[in-house]
Amino acid sequence: MIKYLATACALKIFSLSPQTKKMYRFLGNTVGARSRAKAGLPASYVYRAKRILSIFEKYNIPQEGAKLIELGTGWVHWESTVLRLFYNAEFTLFDVWDNRQFQAYKAYASGLCDVFDNEIGISSPRHKEARKLLEAIVTAHSFAGLYDLLGFRYVIEPTGTLRKLGPETYDACFSCNVFEHIDQAILPEYIKDIYRLLKPGGYSFITIDLTDHLEIYDQSVCKKNYLKYSDAAWKLCFENDVQYFNRVQREEWLNLFSQAGFELVEEESLFQPVRVRVNKKYEGLDKKNIECVTLGIVHRKPISHHGQT
Ligand SMILES: C[S@@+](CC[C@H](N)C(=O)[O-])C[C@H]1O[C@@H](n2cnc3c(N)ncnc32)[C@H](O)[C@@H]1O
């Protein structure tokens, strides 16, 4: 618990002013890039690569000419890169600040090359072609060169909203480990905007990490340790701007999507026993909500809505 408290304190200090936040981001980008490049491709990213490909195949997303958007693309554009190997589609890579890490990107792409023949899209008729493209990616010298090769459009929107994106533009949107970082106050609008920017019949493939992100620094605490705290205690002692995460739970997420007009087509979530006494705020939640650590949800925008055809 000491590391948990010390990390929360350090993150609060980094959140004090625009200057300290800038310093945090600079350190995050330089130190983060170095350590990711050194550690190489994590096994979880190989799993994610296989999962996004299988889910796109399952829902018949067209391999030619689709328009796709990744929300919170982060440091290595992971899902977009993997999909692009097999999908000759137009990709928009959306984020709220530039946290790209080219060294890490290259290390992950090389790592993918190493496992590609045995693990990635092996039953696809495009496997050979995809491998060739991956080999070209590994030789890229910059993100600009990479975007030319892959036709990626990288969009930074510091307000964190999707308001500027046009309606009925995309066949699918996807995102991994991002929604827990979106300001809770803008979530209803954000999810309505996803609905707006998808074409009728379009899909949303979202994975949300519901764990306490301070647990990464102190694995002696429960993965959902944050459930112990009231809103007031959380805000005062733990919530910070540089590694913000909301504490929105499974049922609230499902409600937000359904209120925006989406149909839930599939849920593949992970659950783990919780060994903390939950705060009053969460007492009304059932076991499935309390114990959900990863929420994997597929939604579809109906083709006709409210009597329209
Ligand atoms: C934990 S990182 C995940 C990055 C990437 N998806 C991955 O897993 O490698 C969270 C990302 O969410 C982004 N983010 C935060 N708020 C966002 C918002 N309102 N819209 C889109 N992305 C956002 C952050 O900038 C960051 O890149």
The ligand as an SDF file (V2000), in Angstrom:
LIG
                    3D

 27 29  0  0  0  0  0  0  0  0999 V2000
   -3.4030    3.6570  -21.8930 C   0  0  0  0  0  0  0  0  0  0  0  0
   -3.2750    4.5520  -23.3540 S   0  0  0  0  0  0  0  0  0  0  0  0
   -3.7030    3.3150  -24.5440 C   0  0  0  0  0  0  0  0  0  0  0  0
   -3.1270    3.5700  -25.8880 C   0  0  0  0  0  0  0  0  0  0  0  0
   -3.3540    2.4540  -26.9270 C   0  0  0  0  0  0  0  0  0  0  0  0
   -4.7470    2.2260  -27.1820 N   0  0  0  0  0  0  0  0  0  0  0  0
   -2.6790    1.1800  -26.4840 C   0  0  0  0  0  0  0  0  0  0  0  0
   -3.2980    0.3840  -25.7940 O   0  0  0  0  0  0  0  0  0  0  0  0
   -1.4990    1.0080  -26.8250 O   0  0  0  0  0  0  0  0  0  0  0  0
   -4.6890    5.5940  -23.3170 C   0  0  0  0  0  0  0  0  0  0  0  0
   -4.7960    6.5130  -24.4940 C   0  0  0  0  0  0  0  0  0  0  0  0
   -6.0750    7.1670  -24.4310 O   0  0  0  0  0  0  0  0  0  0  0  0
   -5.9030    8.4770  -24.9130 C   0  0  0  0  0  0  0  0  0  0  0  0
   -7.0770    9.2890  -24.5490 N   0  0  0  0  0  0  0  0  0  0  0  0
   -7.3780    9.9190  -23.3910 C   0  0  0  0  0  0  0  0  0  0  0  0
   -8.5440   10.5970  -23.4910 N   0  0  0  0  0  0  0  0  0  0  0  0
   -9.0090   10.3740  -24.7430 C   0  0  0  0  0  0  0  0  0  0  0  0
  -10.1650   10.7970  -25.4790 C   0  0  0  0  0  0  0  0  0  0  0  0
  -11.0490   11.6240  -24.9540 N   0  0  0  0  0  0  0  0  0  0  0  0
  -10.3180   10.3640  -26.7590 N   0  0  0  0  0  0  0  0  0  0  0  0
   -9.3850    9.5370  -27.3210 C   0  0  0  0  0  0  0  0  0  0  0  0
   -8.2710    9.1220  -26.6800 N   0  0  0  0  0  0  0  0  0  0  0  0
   -8.0820    9.5360  -25.4110 C   0  0  0  0  0  0  0  0  0  0  0  0
   -4.5770    8.8840  -24.3100 C   0  0  0  0  0  0  0  0  0  0  0  0
   -4.0250   10.0240  -24.9190 O   0  0  0  0  0  0  0  0  0  0  0  0
   -3.7710    7.6240  -24.5420 C   0  0  0  0  0  0  0  0  0  0  0  0
   -3.1590    7.6200  -25.8150 O   0  0  0  0  0  0  0  0  0  0  0  0
  1  2  1  0
  2  3  1  0
  2 10  1  0
  3  4  1  0
  4  5  1  0
  5  6  1  0
  5  7  1  0
  7  8  2  0
  7  9  1  0
 10 11  1  0
 11 12  1  0
 11 26  1  0
 12 13  1  0
 13 14  1  0
 13 24  1  0
 14 15  1  0
 14 23  1  0
 15 16  2  0
 16 17  1  0
 17 18  1  0
 17 23  2  0
 18 19  1  0
 18 20  2  0
 20 21  1  0
 21 22  2  0
 22 23  1  0
 24 25  1  0
 24 26  1  0
 26 27  1  0
M  CHG  2   2   1   9  -1
M  END
$$$$
